[in-house]
Amino acid sequence: MTAIRFDNHVAIVTGAGGGLGRRYALDLAARGAKVVVNDLGGTRDGTGSSLTAAQAVVEEIRAAGGEAMANGASVTDADAIFAMVADVKAKWGRIDILINNAGILRDKSFAKMTLDDFRQVIDVHLMGSVICTKAVWDLMREQLYGRILMTTSSTGLYGNFGQANYGAAKMGLVGLMKTLALEGAKYNVRVNTIAPLAATRMTEDLMPPELLAKMGPETVAPAAVYLVSGDAPTNVVLNAGGGGFEAAHVTLTPGVHVGADAMTAETVAARIAQICDRTGEIVPETGASQAQVALSGG
């Protein structure tokens, strides 16, 4: 098996001052990449800032013989992110990899959640990833090479009590990936998504200690490293953590196709079991593919 290497490649990892981001940055650097360690250095809910955590990871990389630079820009600050990208391009000439990992938590039931709690989580996870991706997109297209990794969650894919804001943001990132994978294909820009299950500052009080002990960031990083490698696929969602790796899909059942006279709410009610029957379900390649199924009756 050929070793995955990133020699002469430049990677930006957001939220890389600790947890998963730190592990990604260290692993990419160990495999030859020059790494930008971006981290606001705030608390788990997104308040405060410090470059200390990012700089500490940079020092780890340098101590191991790698190249890295620290950046403390918030992913929600478009001007600062575009300036970071310009600095990296000036220093190292290219950007090959972007891992959108930065995030915050403001968990509450929807009844108790403020609109600000909702908006801030959307801004960091979803809009932060949009801003960082937009900042590197043209460069990657011009150099005909790019690997971008979004971060979703089981909450986004399957739901979780008390995380309506987080789940909405995380599922939004899957939709973002699916379109960007199509738009980047002819430029050799591949876009994937990881759904990590890991023991980090974000999850330390959400799971029992005995489970967290089996879920270090090192159990997720192999999937992330692969998904930003030269031979990576595109438009893939991988769940990773605790030693397991699974692919997640948005599927479509065969459903039913009815005539014009039967297009009523009552018909839907009468045939809902058949509509939801997952036997023979498919994974459409595009939204247009789904439309063709709907219009043709399969």
ChimeraX attribute file (.defattr): number of C-alpha atoms within 10 A of each C-alpha:
attribute: neighborCount
match mode: 1-to-1
recipient: residues
	/A:1	3
	/A:2	4
	/A:3	6
	/A:4	14
	/A:5	16
	/A:6	21
	/A:7	13
	/A:8	13
	/A:9	19
	/A:10	24
	/A:11	28
	/A:12	31
	/A:13	25
	/A:14	30
	/A:15	28
	/A:16	31
	/A:17	30
	/A:18	19
	/A:19	18
	/A:20	28
	/A:21	26
	/A:22	27
	/A:23	22
	/A:24	28
	/A:25	32
	/A:26	24
	/A:27	19
	/A:28	30
	/A:29	28
	/A:30	18
	/A:31	16
	/A:32	18
	/A:33	24
	/A:34	25
	/A:35	28
	/A:36	27
	/A:37	30
	/A:38	32
	/A:39	29
	/A:40	24
	/A:41	23
	/A:42	18
	/A:43	14
	/A:44	13
	/A:45	15
	/A:46	18
	/A:47	10
	/A:48	10
	/A:49	15
	/A:50	15
	/A:51	18
	/A:52	15
	/A:53	22
	/A:54	26
	/A:55	21
	/A:56	16
	/A:57	25
	/A:58	28
	/A:59	16
	/A:60	17
	/A:61	23
	/A:62	15
	/A:63	10
	/A:64	12
	/A:65	12
	/A:66	19
	/A:67	19
	/A:68	23
	/A:69	19
	/A:70	23
	/A:71	23
	/A:72	24
	/A:73	22
	/A:74	22
	/A:75	29
	/A:76	19
	/A:77	16
	/A:78	18
	/A:79	13
	/A:80	15
	/A:81	24
	/A:82	19
	/A:83	14
	/A:84	21
	/A:85	19
	/A:86	16
	/A:87	12
	/A:88	19
	/A:89	15
	/A:90	10
	/A:91	10
	/A:92	12
	/A:93	11
	/A:94	21
	/A:95	26
	/A:96	25
	/A:97	27
	/A:98	25
	/A:99	30
	/A:100	29
	/A:101	27
	/A:102	25
	/A:103	22
	/A:104	20
	/A:105	20
	/A:106	20
	/A:107	18
	/A:108	16
	/A:109	13
	/A:110	15
	/A:111	7
	/A:112	10
	/A:113	16
	/A:114	13
	/A:115	10
	/A:116	10
	/A:117	18
	/A:118	21
	/A:119	13
	/A:120	20
	/A:121	27
	/A:122	21
	/A:123	19
	/A:124	24
	/A:125	28
	/A:126	28
	/A:127	20
	/A:128	24
	/A:129	26
	/A:130	19
	/A:131	21
	/A:132	23
	/A:133	21
	/A:134	14
	/A:135	19
	/A:136	23
	/A:137	18
	/A:138	12
	/A:139	17
	/A:140	23
	/A:141	17
	/A:142	10
	/A:143	14
	/A:144	15
	/A:145	20
	/A:146	28
	/A:147	25
	/A:148	27
	/A:149	28
	/A:150	26
	/A:151	26
	/A:152	28
	/A:153	25
	/A:154	17
	/A:155	20
	/A:156	21
	/A:157	19
	/A:158	9
	/A:159	15
	/A:160	13
	/A:161	11
	/A:162	17
	/A:163	21
	/A:164	21
	/A:165	26
	/A:166	30
	/A:167	23
	/A:168	20
	/A:169	25
	/A:170	25
	/A:171	20
	/A:172	18
	/A:173	25
	/A:174	27
	/A:175	11
	/A:176	18
	/A:177	23
	/A:178	20
	/A:179	14
	/A:180	20
	/A:181	20
	/A:182	16
	/A:183	15
	/A:184	20
	/A:185	17
	/A:186	12
	/A:187	14
	/A:188	18
	/A:189	23
	/A:190	30
	/A:191	30
	/A:192	27
	/A:193	29
	/A:194	27
	/A:195	27
	/A:196	24
	/A:197	22
	/A:198	26
	/A:199	26
	/A:200	16
	/A:201	13
	/A:202	16
	/A:203	13
	/A:204	12
	/A:205	11
	/A:206	10
	/A:207	11
	/A:208	10
	/A:209	12
	/A:210	8
	/A:211	12
	/A:212	18
	/A:213	11
	/A:214	15
	/A:215	21
	/A:216	20
	/A:217	23
	/A:218	19
	/A:219	21
	/A:220	27
	/A:221	25
	/A:222	17
	/A:223	22
	/A:224	25
	/A:225	20
	/A:226	13
	/A:227	25
	/A:228	26
	/A:229	19
	/A:230	17
	/A:231	11
	/A:232	15
	/A:233	15
	/A:234	24
	/A:235	21
	/A:236	21
	/A:237	26
	/A:238	23
	/A:239	20
	/A:240	24
	/A:241	23
	/A:242	19
	/A:243	13
	/A:244	12
	/A:245	16
	/A:246	12
	/A:247	11
	/A:248	15
	/A:249	14
	/A:250	10
	/A:251	12
	/A:252	17
	/A:253	17
	/A:254	19
	/A:255	21
	/A:256	15
	/A:257	15
	/A:258	12
	/A:259	6
	/A:260	7
	/A:261	7
	/A:262	11
	/A:263	11
	/A:264	10
	/A:265	8
	/A:266	10
	/A:267	12
	/A:268	15
	/A:269	10
	/A:270	10
	/A:271	12
	/A:272	13
	/A:273	11
	/A:274	14
	/A:275	16
	/A:276	14
	/A:277	13
	/A:278	14
	/A:279	10
	/A:280	9
	/A:281	13
	/A:282	14
	/A:283	12
	/A:284	16
	/A:285	11
	/A:286	11
	/A:287	10
	/A:288	10
	/A:289	11
	/A:290	16
	/A:291	13
	/A:292	12
	/A:293	17
	/A:294	14
	/A:295	9
	/A:296	8
	/A:297	12
	/A:298	13
